[in-house]
Amino acid sequence: MRAGRVRRTRRLGLVTKFKKTPYTIDVRDLINRPGTMHERELDIVVPEDLGAGLVSVKAGSTLETDLRLEAMHEGILATFSITGTAEGICGRCLKDIALPVRVHFSELFGYSQDEAFEFEISDDHVDAESLIRDAVVLSLPFQPVCRRDCPGLDSETGQPLEDSPQLDPTPPTDPRWSALAGFQASTTINTDEIIHADSNSVDLDSHSVTLDREEK
């Protein structure tokens, strides 16, 4: 572990250590110089995987970063435009894939002696690790695919349907429904039978009325 310089934060009253990482940025030329702006191009080599799903930005890969730093009275506004590549597997066919990563965000790093800020300048540096990590991870798809119309895997063989066109992409029928395979509900109504049944009903009603009259 690299040694870091000890500093005390006014906000928390805790002793913390500054440690230089690929995500720390030197801003000493901008401190207490409101109106000053610097633009930089950085290649951030990722020390650990970003993301834990089907795709992630792998350790050792590079995030190309366009950085704009603007000095303000309360701190330094940093604007990041980051591009990179996430690698992993397709969520349907399980093939290896590589997807572009693009994120853009801004954050104000405040001076620690002023009001409390979520992110502060420490020993003339700003630490953007949590910002970059969160932005990149949130941009990764939960269910990545090699292409939008990826047919996935065959349900019986487990082989990618794209590699085996002869395989039927239609899922097999549940055997529990096989007994009903030949059954078809008839939607045809025999109107003659209905009319005949109604006629019989009318005749019976008429006959009962006649009997009632004779009894009276």
TORVEXRO-387644 format. One line per field, with one value per residue (C-alpha): residue number from 1; residue in one letter; x, y, z. Coordinates in steps of 0.001 Angstrom, whole numbers. Layout:
nr: NUM  ...
rest: A  ...
x: X  ...
y: Y  ...
z: Z  ...
This chain:
nr: 1  2  3  4  5  6  7  8  9  10  11  12  13  14  15  16  17  18  19  20  21  22  23  24  25  26  27  28  29  30  31  32  33  34  35  36  37  38  39  40  41  42  43  44  45  46  47  48  49  50  51  52  53  54  55  56  57  58  59  60  61  62  63  64  65  66  67  68  69  70  71  72  73  74  75  76  77  78  79  80  81  82  83  84  85  86  87  88  89  90  91  92  93  94  95  96  97  98  99  100  101  102  103  104  105  106  107  108  109  110  111  112  113  114  115  116  117  118  119  120  121  122  123  124  125  126  127  128  129  130  131  132  133  134  135  136  137  138  139  140  141  142  143  144  145  146  147  148  149  150  151  152  153  154  155  156  157  158  159  160  161  162  163  164  165  166  167  168  169  170  171  172  173  174  175  176  177  178  179  180  181  182  183  184  185  186  187  188  189  190  191  192  193  194  195  196  197  198  199  200  201  202  203  204  205  206  207  208  209  210  211  212  213  214  215  216
rest: M  R  A  G  R  V  R  R  T  R  R  L  G  L  V  T  K  F  K  K  T  P  Y  T  I  D  V  R  D  L  I  N  R  P  G  T  M  H  E  R  E  L  D  I  V  V  P  E  D  L  G  A  G  L  V  S  V  K  A  G  S  T  L  E  T  D  L  R  L  E  A  M  H  E  G  I  L  A  T  F  S  I  T  G  T  A  E  G  I  C  G  R  C  L  K  D  I  A  L  P  V  R  V  H  F  S  E  L  F  G  Y  S  Q  D  E  A  F  E  F  E  I  S  D  D  H  V  D  A  E  S  L  I  R  D  A  V  V  L  S  L  P  F  Q  P  V  C  R  R  D  C  P  G  L  D  S  E  T  G  Q  P  L  E  D  S  P  Q  L  D  P  T  P  P  T  D  P  R  W  S  A  L  A  G  F  Q  A  S  T  T  I  N  T  D  E  I  I  H  A  D  S  N  S  V  D  L  D  S  H  S  V  T  L  D  R  E  E  K
x: 0  1314  1989  -302  -150  -2352  -4893  -7702  -11078  -12939  -16331  -15920  -12984  -11466  -7934  -7794  -5009  -4509  -3483  -2640  -4523  -5306  -8424  -6734  -6163  -3684  -5469  -2866  -2668  -6362  -6765  -7984  -7861  -11532  -12171  -9229  -9977  -7830  -8641  -6824  -6860  -6294  -5911  -7142  -5984  -8633  -7021  -10112  -13150  -15946  -19200  -20159  -22847  -22673  -20439  -17868  -14927  -12056  -9057  -6169  -8384  -8230  -10850  -10141  -11119  -11622  -11503  -12396  -11490  -12977  -11864  -14686  -14882  -16182  -14070  -13293  -15917  -14761  -16519  -15747  -16397  -15312  -15209  -14129  -15100  -17016  -16484  -18529  -21136  -24439  -27423  -29151  -26573  -23701  -21185  -18340  -19216  -17636  -19791  -18858  -19049  -19755  -20483  -20574  -20984  -19874  -19113  -18020  -15070  -15210  -12549  -12602  -12453  -15752  -19212  -19579  -19276  -19830  -16524  -13586  -10136  -7485  -3798  -4161  -5856  -9378  -10333  -12823  -12814  -16327  -17758  -16249  -17070  -20728  -21180  -19612  -21373  -24789  -24287  -23788  -26829  -28407  -29225  -26608  -27060  -24708  -27423  -31056  -32454  -30184  -32241  -30570  -29977  -31797  -33867  -32893  -29260  -28137  -26403  -26666  -29486  -27483  -24780  -27313  -29998  -31565  -32588  -36161  -36305  -39876  -39919  -41191  -44757  -45273  -46034  -48702  -50824  -50363  -53729  -55443  -53421  -56188  -59027  -60583  -63525  -66288  -67536  -70239  -73802  -76509  -79319  -81763  -81455  -81989  -85105  -86475  -85843  -87565  -90558  -90943  -90836  -93571  -95755  -95378  -96288  -99370  -100439  -100136  -102238  -104978  -104992  -105341  -108397  -110066  -109584  -111251
y: 0  3411  5779  8769  12122  12634  15446  16421  17335  20198  18736  15372  15991  12705  11920  10648  9795  11022  8216  8755  6422  6390  8387  11244  14514  17266  20636  22780  25202  26027  26374  29820  31121  31692  31989  29787  26782  23854  21088  17779  14405  11475  7741  6118  2511  703  -1109  -3234  -4392  -1836  -3785  -7246  -8254  -9971  -7182  -5004  -2746  -5111  -4362  -3135  -1580  2141  4837  7719  10847  14412  16545  20200  21849  25229  27126  28719  30610  27580  24943  23367  22149  19041  17864  14369  12861  9228  6512  2918  -682  -3167  -6876  -9910  -12265  -11915  -12445  -14626  -16732  -16424  -15419  -13050  -9435  -5990  -2906  789  2797  6537  8665  12400  14127  17088  17455  20281  19563  22048  23562  21737  24925  26125  24603  20841  19262  15671  15787  17875  18891  16998  17941  19785  16769  15582  11916  10940  7186  6831  9242  7415  3988  4851  6535  3657  862  2533  2894  -853  -2804  -5292  -7711  -7116  -8708  -9230  -7789  -6832  -9824  -12430  -15685  -17057  -20740  -23861  -25089  -28746  -28677  -25427  -24429  -20894  -20844  -18431  -21073  -23827  -22462  -25920  -25813  -24786  -21553  -22402  -23794  -27405  -28048  -28973  -32745  -32174  -30538  -33339  -34918  -31747  -31454  -32918  -31234  -28199  -26402  -26083  -22576  -23578  -23348  -25484  -22963  -25636  -27513  -24330  -23427  -26966  -26896  -23540  -24826  -27788  -25453  -23304  -26358  -27628  -24260  -24039  -27542  -26718  -23599  -25689  -28185  -25392  -24034  -27458  -28031  -24737
z: 0  -924  1920  2079  3772  6795  6825  9161  7738  9370  8519  10245  12547  11401  10345  6763  4362  845  -1480  -5119  -7465  -11208  -10324  -8433  -10284  -9417  -9248  -7473  -10415  -9990  -6240  -5161  -8723  -9648  -13372  -14345  -16541  -17649  -20129  -20046  -21765  -19450  -19964  -16780  -16460  -14440  -11477  -10699  -12646  -12906  -12771  -11569  -14066  -17436  -18753  -17009  -17702  -17035  -14864  -16990  -19658  -20373  -19932  -22284  -20394  -21585  -18445  -17947  -14635  -13721  -10618  -8636  -5341  -3429  -5152  -8526  -10980  -12842  -16008  -17298  -20732  -20630  -23273  -22928  -23617  -21492  -22059  -21070  -22500  -24324  -22048  -24674  -26515  -23984  -26649  -25806  -26539  -26279  -25814  -25969  -22761  -22834  -19773  -19143  -15777  -13667  -9961  -7685  -5398  -2534  -317  3004  5077  3620  3948  3888  433  -572  -2459  -1308  -2479  -538  -589  -3908  -5502  -6222  -6042  -8765  -8167  -6725  -9305  -12258  -10860  -10244  -13631  -15559  -13652  -13961  -17719  -18237  -19498  -17097  -19941  -22664  -26091  -29002  -31243  -30820  -32715  -31124  -31163  -28029  -27271  -28357  -25425  -25949  -27074  -25459  -28705  -30087  -32632  -34753  -35292  -36024  -38371  -38669  -35032  -34370  -32329  -31310  -27759  -27491  -26416  -22791  -22790  -20162  -22862  -25425  -24559  -25750  -28951  -31154  -29373  -30983  -29512  -32061  -32609  -35163  -33906  -35542  -35931  -37144  -33871  -31889  -33897  -33540  -29778  -29460  -31457  -29127  -26160  -27661  -28402  -24873  -23444  -25671  -24678  -20984  -21464  -23161  -20325  -17805  -19620  -19841  -16122  -15384
